[in-house]
Each structure stands twice: as structure tokens, then as C-alpha cells.
Amino acid sequence: MKDLFSNSVFFGVMISVLAYELGVLLKRRLKWAVCNPLLIAVIVVMLTLAVLGIDYESYQEGAQLLSYLLTPATVCLAIPLYEQIVLLKKHARAIMAGLVSGVFTSLISILVMAMIFGFSHEEYVTLLPKSITTAIGMGVSEELGGIVTITVAVIIVTGIIGNVIGEAVFRLFKIEEPIAKGIALGSASHAIGTAKAMEIGEIEGAMSSLSIAVAGLLTVIGASVFAQFL
């Protein structure tokens, strides 16, 4: 059984898609924020590999086929942004201020926690790109001398947390402005937060899509500066 699955090129794709669909089904049925499809998929895939005794390399051989869809999926985020171009121009200053605030809040919070918990420089720079998309975060971490695998894990966890608690935070602090919601989710929780923003509304999704790109660029610059502080 183990050899049958591990030798199948499409096993990684199959188990990933099925696990995600299970997460979607649970989210629709239970309506619980914690039933995030990505979180459910990660747990199900891990348990499946552990039970069947399949190593990660065998799984990744097939699952990497899904990575080819990442680029066109990212490009598609430009569509809702284009549809809200008038709103973007009207509130350009406020949007940029929100993006800059979001990026520097993330960097400063990591610096403060690193000082409190006594992180080494390597551990510190590993966490600096936690709020940007994986592709950019990996490059930043590697360039600064961080541990890339941990950076990837932290980015995914950050995105899932933002996706799960985003709406609750908005209700708690009585944030009702669609632009503010989109900027917050995109700059703090990258693509996974953007998925939640698109569920909330078109404006939120468009602003969050913008945040992924701009926050990524600002973090590349900001992380290089903040890396010198510890």
C-alpha cells in the first residue's frame, strides 16, 4: 500500500485537493472560523503521510504540480483591483499610509519580541518576513541569513491565524470601513488573508490584493534595515 501511493506521481495532488475540499466542506457545514480549509488540509495531509508511512519527498514529487498554478492565481488578483481602480485613486494617500503602518508594525513587533525573548540574530531575521507572501519571504530570509524552512512555516501560520481571527478582530474594534479591512488582512496575512478578504467583499478583496504586492516590496526594504538592529 505504501509503495502504491508513494510511487504515484499524482498522489501528492490527489491528497492535497481532497484534504482541502474536506476543509471547505467542514467550513460550510460547521460555520466555525477555526475550520479554515488550509489549516484542515495541512493537518489531514500530515496525518495521511504519517499513517501511510510516506516520506515528504515522495509526496512533494506530485504536490509540486500544484505550484504551477500559483503564478496564474496570483496574476488573477489584479482583476478585482482593476475593478476598484477609481476607489484606489480616490483614497491613494490613506491606502499607502495604511500599508506603511502595517509593514512597520509587523517589523517592530518582531524586533520587540526578539529582544524580550532573547532571540539570536538568525532567529530574529527568520521571523522578519512573517507577514508577506511565501515566495518573497523565502528570498528575504535567505538573503538575511535566516532559516528558510522555519520562515515558510511561520508565514503559513501567520496567514491562517489572520484568516481565522480577522473578522472577530474587526467586530471587536468596530472596524467597518471596507478599505481598512482589506489593507489590514493583506498587509498582515498576505494571500491567505486575501482569501478571507474576498469572502467578505469585493472592495476588501481588491485592497488586500494590492497589499500583498506593496507590503512585500516594503518588507524587502524594511527587513534589510531592521536586520541591523539586533
C-alpha positions as CSV (number, residue, x, y, z in Angstrom):
1,M,0.0,0.0,0.0
2,K,2.8,2.4,0.9
3,D,4.7,1.7,-2.3
4,L,1.5,2.0,-4.4
5,F,0.8,5.6,-3.1
6,S,4.4,6.8,-2.8
7,N,5.1,5.7,-6.4
8,S,2.1,7.5,-7.8
9,V,3.1,10.9,-9.4
10,F,-0.4,12.3,-8.7
11,F,-0.7,11.1,-5.1
12,G,0.5,14.5,-3.8
13,V,-2.0,16.4,-5.9
14,M,-4.8,14.0,-5.0
15,I,-4.4,14.0,-1.3
16,S,-3.8,17.8,-1.2
17,V,-7.0,18.6,-3.2
18,L,-9.1,16.1,-1.3
19,A,-7.9,17.4,2.0
20,Y,-8.7,21.0,1.0
21,E,-12.1,20.0,-0.2
22,L,-12.7,18.3,3.2
23,G,-11.8,21.6,4.8
24,V,-14.2,23.5,2.6
25,L,-17.0,21.1,3.4
26,L,-16.4,21.4,7.2
27,K,-16.3,25.2,7.0
28,R,-19.7,25.2,5.1
29,R,-21.3,22.7,7.5
30,L,-20.0,23.9,10.8
31,K,-19.5,27.6,10.1
32,W,-16.6,27.7,12.6
33,A,-13.8,30.2,11.9
34,V,-11.3,27.6,13.1
35,C,-12.3,25.2,10.3
36,N,-10.1,27.0,7.8
37,P,-9.7,24.9,4.7
38,L,-6.0,25.4,4.5
39,L,-5.5,24.5,8.2
40,I,-7.6,21.4,7.8
41,A,-5.7,20.4,4.6
42,V,-2.4,20.7,6.4
43,I,-3.5,18.6,9.3
44,V,-5.1,15.9,7.1
45,V,-2.1,15.7,4.8
46,M,0.3,15.4,7.7
47,L,-1.8,12.6,9.3
48,T,-2.1,10.8,6.0
49,L,1.6,10.8,5.4
50,A,2.3,9.6,8.9
51,V,-0.3,6.8,8.9
52,L,0.8,5.5,5.4
53,G,4.5,6.0,6.2
54,I,5.2,8.1,3.2
55,D,8.1,10.4,3.2
56,Y,7.8,14.1,2.4
57,E,9.9,13.8,-0.8
58,S,7.5,11.3,-2.3
59,Y,4.5,13.5,-1.5
60,Q,6.2,16.6,-2.8
61,E,7.1,15.0,-6.1
62,G,3.4,15.1,-7.1
63,A,2.3,18.0,-5.0
64,Q,4.7,20.4,-6.6
65,L,2.5,20.2,-9.7
66,L,0.1,22.5,-7.8
67,S,2.8,25.1,-7.6
68,Y,2.5,25.8,-11.3
69,L,-1.0,27.2,-10.6
70,L,0.4,29.7,-8.1
71,T,1.6,32.3,-10.7
72,P,-1.6,32.5,-12.7
73,A,-3.6,32.6,-9.5
74,T,-1.6,35.5,-8.2
75,V,-2.0,37.3,-11.5
76,C,-5.7,36.9,-11.2
77,L,-5.7,39.0,-8.1
78,A,-5.2,42.0,-10.3
79,I,-8.7,41.7,-11.7
80,P,-10.6,42.8,-8.5
81,L,-8.0,45.6,-8.0
82,Y,-8.6,46.9,-11.6
83,E,-12.3,46.9,-11.0
84,Q,-11.8,49.2,-8.0
85,I,-9.3,51.5,-9.7
86,V,-11.4,54.6,-9.1
87,L,-11.6,53.9,-5.4
88,L,-7.9,53.3,-5.3
89,K,-7.1,56.6,-6.9
90,K,-9.5,58.5,-4.6
91,H,-8.0,57.1,-1.4
92,A,-4.4,56.6,-2.5
93,R,-2.8,58.5,0.4
94,A,-4.8,56.8,3.1
95,I,-4.2,53.4,1.5
96,M,-0.4,54.0,1.3
97,A,-0.4,55.2,4.9
98,G,-2.2,52.0,6.0
99,L,0.3,49.8,4.1
100,V,3.3,51.5,5.5
101,S,1.8,51.3,9.0
102,G,1.0,47.6,8.6
103,V,4.5,46.7,7.4
104,F,6.4,48.7,10.1
105,T,4.1,47.4,12.8
106,S,5.0,43.8,11.8
107,L,8.7,44.6,11.8
108,I,8.7,46.5,15.1
109,S,6.7,43.7,16.8
110,I,9.2,41.1,15.8
111,L,12.1,43.3,17.0
112,V,10.4,43.8,20.4
113,M,9.7,40.1,20.8
114,A,13.2,39.2,19.8
115,M,14.6,41.5,22.5
116,I,12.2,40.2,25.1
117,F,12.8,36.5,24.4
118,G,16.5,36.8,23.7
119,F,16.4,35.6,20.1
120,S,19.7,35.2,18.2
121,H,20.3,37.2,15.0
122,E,19.5,34.1,12.9
123,E,16.2,33.5,14.7
124,Y,15.3,37.2,14.5
125,V,15.8,37.6,10.8
126,T,14.0,34.3,10.2
127,L,10.8,35.9,11.6
128,L,11.0,39.3,10.0
129,P,9.2,38.3,6.7
130,K,6.3,36.6,8.5
131,S,3.6,38.8,7.0
132,I,4.4,38.6,3.3
133,T,3.8,36.0,0.7
134,T,5.9,32.9,0.8
135,A,7.8,33.5,-2.5
136,I,9.1,36.8,-1.3
137,G,9.6,35.8,2.3
138,M,11.8,32.9,1.4
139,G,14.1,35.2,-0.6
140,V,14.3,37.8,2.2
141,S,15.0,35.1,4.9
142,E,17.8,33.5,2.8
143,E,19.4,36.9,2.0
144,L,19.4,37.9,5.6
145,G,20.8,34.6,6.9
146,G,17.6,33.2,8.4
147,I,16.3,29.6,8.5
148,V,14.2,29.4,5.3
149,T,12.1,26.3,6.3
150,I,11.0,28.0,9.6
151,T,10.2,31.2,7.7
152,V,7.9,29.3,5.4
153,A,6.1,27.6,8.4
154,V,5.8,31.0,10.2
155,I,4.4,32.7,7.1
156,I,1.7,30.0,6.7
157,V,0.8,30.1,10.4
158,T,0.5,33.9,10.2
159,G,-1.8,33.7,7.2
160,I,-4.0,31.1,8.8
161,I,-4.3,33.0,12.1
162,G,-5.2,36.2,10.2
163,N,-7.8,34.3,8.1
164,V,-9.3,32.7,11.2
165,I,-9.5,35.7,13.6
166,G,-9.7,38.6,11.1
167,E,-13.5,39.1,11.2
168,A,-13.5,38.8,15.0
169,V,-10.9,41.5,15.3
170,F,-12.9,43.8,13.0
171,R,-16.0,43.3,15.2
172,L,-14.1,43.7,18.4
173,F,-12.6,47.1,17.3
174,K,-15.7,48.1,15.4
175,I,-13.8,48.4,12.1
176,E,-16.4,48.8,9.3
177,E,-14.6,50.5,6.5
178,P,-14.0,48.0,3.6
179,I,-10.7,49.6,2.6
180,A,-9.3,49.4,6.1
181,K,-10.4,45.7,6.4
182,G,-8.7,44.8,3.1
183,I,-5.5,46.6,3.8
184,A,-5.3,45.1,7.3
185,L,-5.8,41.5,6.0
186,G,-3.5,41.8,3.1
187,S,-0.6,43.5,4.9
188,A,-0.8,41.2,7.9
189,S,-1.8,37.9,6.4
190,H,-0.7,38.0,2.8
191,A,-2.5,35.6,0.3
192,I,-4.4,33.6,2.9
193,G,-5.7,36.8,4.5
194,T,-6.7,37.9,1.0
195,A,-8.8,34.8,0.6
196,K,-10.8,35.9,3.6
197,A,-11.0,39.5,2.4
198,M,-12.6,38.2,-0.9
199,E,-15.1,36.3,1.1
200,I,-16.0,39.5,3.0
201,G,-16.5,41.7,-0.1
202,E,-15.2,42.9,-3.5
203,I,-13.6,46.1,-2.1
204,E,-11.9,44.2,0.8
205,G,-10.5,41.7,-1.7
206,A,-9.2,44.3,-4.1
207,M,-7.4,46.3,-1.3
208,S,-6.0,43.1,0.1
209,S,-4.7,42.1,-3.3
210,L,-2.9,45.4,-3.6
211,S,-1.5,45.0,-0.1
212,I,0.2,41.7,-1.0
213,A,2.4,43.3,-3.6
214,V,3.1,46.6,-1.9
215,A,3.7,45.1,1.6
216,G,6.1,42.6,0.0
217,L,8.2,45.3,-1.5
218,L,8.2,47.5,1.6
219,T,9.1,44.5,3.7
220,V,12.1,43.7,1.5
221,I,13.4,47.2,2.1
222,G,12.3,47.4,5.8
223,A,13.6,44.0,6.8
224,S,17.1,44.8,5.4
225,V,17.2,47.9,7.7
226,F,15.7,46.2,10.7
227,A,18.1,43.2,10.4
228,Q,20.8,45.6,11.6
229,F,19.1,46.4,14.9
230,L,19.9,43.0,16.5
